[in-house]
């Protein structure tokens, strides 16, 4: 059998895909990164709700938003909601 990703010769099957150990580790790292990102986005949504209730943003919320690249959009939406 060959790895579906790098075509290297292997003999084990992982998660219904045929992957060599290096590719499997890469896939696992990406899955873990995505899990962390999902938790971060969930936390961001929670902080956003708190900020909307209080009528202001916290420094932590703004830092997370900047890291995720959604800062400008979030501030714009917040202004729309508070101005109208």
N, C-alpha and C positions, 0 to 999 in steps of 0.2 A: 504494500500500500504506500501511497505518497501523500504528503501533507497537502491539503487543499490550498494552503496559503503560499508556501515557498517551494512546493513540489519535491521536498527532500524525502528520501525513503524512510518510512517508519513502520511500526507494527502495532500501535495502540490507537484506540478510538476514545475521544473525549467529547461529551455533550453532543452526540449525534453528528459531530464533525470529525474529520480525520485531520488532526493537527500534530505537528512535532512539538516537543516540549518547549522550545523557544517561542514558537507561535502561540502555544497555549498560555504561557506566562504573559505574553503581550496582550492577549485577549482578556485574561483575568485582570491585568492592571487597568485596562480600559474600562472594564465593567466596574471596578472599584472606583475609578475616577468619576464615572457617570453616576454611581450611587451617591458619592459625596456631593456632586453638583446638584442632584435632585434634592438632597437634604438641605443644601445651601439655599436653593430656590424656595423651598418650603419655608425655611426660616425667614427669608427675605419677604415672602408674602405675609407671614405672621407679623413681622416688624412693620410692614407697610400698613396693615390694619390698625396696629397700635398707634402709629403716627397719624393716621387719618382721624382716629378718635380724639387724640390729643391736639390735633391741629398743627403739628410740627414734626419734623424729621429728627431722628437721633443721629448722632455722629456714626454709630455703628452701622445703621441702615444705609447711610450715604456711602460709607466705605465698601460695604457689600455690593451695593448697586454699581459702584464704579468698577469693582473687580469683575462683575458679570457683564459689564458693558450696557447696562440698562438705565444708567443714572439720568441722562437727558430725558428719555421717554417717561420715566417715573416722575420726575419733577414737573414735566409738562402736564401729565395727567392730574397730579396733585393740585397744581394751580387752577386747572379747569374746574375741578370739584370744589375748591374752596372759594373761587371767585364767583361762581354762579349760585 
